[in-house]
């Protein structure tokens, strides 16, 4: 399989993702799930995702569609389209699957995946993480990973505007 095909195979529909999750669970793999827009991939994202991936064996990312990002972040976002964002995430060696979701929250995706570990960034608390109750009630755990100071998509966009 070519490297390009390896990346593209990681971008999955919900049905394909659930199928893979069932297979991974059957062989004892611990599934880690996180979600986000990941509009302009930067050092903060890469650090966060690597730390999240270290919490299990399989790293799954729920990725907001373009329509979802626009509703959450406003007109002018996303900067990169959903396929480009999914492709970039799929190219990361520690990411096993990327699944787009169009809702404003990943609640339905989390219910379908049933991850062992749910991870979000430092601007959340366990109480404010969508899906935390689902994961905890299934015996999983929820982790909050601190941000890398000075890195955010908004900072990148603002720095470009200053040029």
Protein Blocks (a to p, Z undefined) as FASTA:
>chain_A
ZZklmmmmmpccfklmmmmmmmmmmnopacdddddjklagcfklmmmmmmmmmmmmbdcd
ddddfklmmmmnoghiafbdfklmmmmmmmpmkbcbdcddfbfbfklmmmmnopabdcdd
fkbcfklmghklmmmmnopacddddddehiafklmmmmmmmZZ
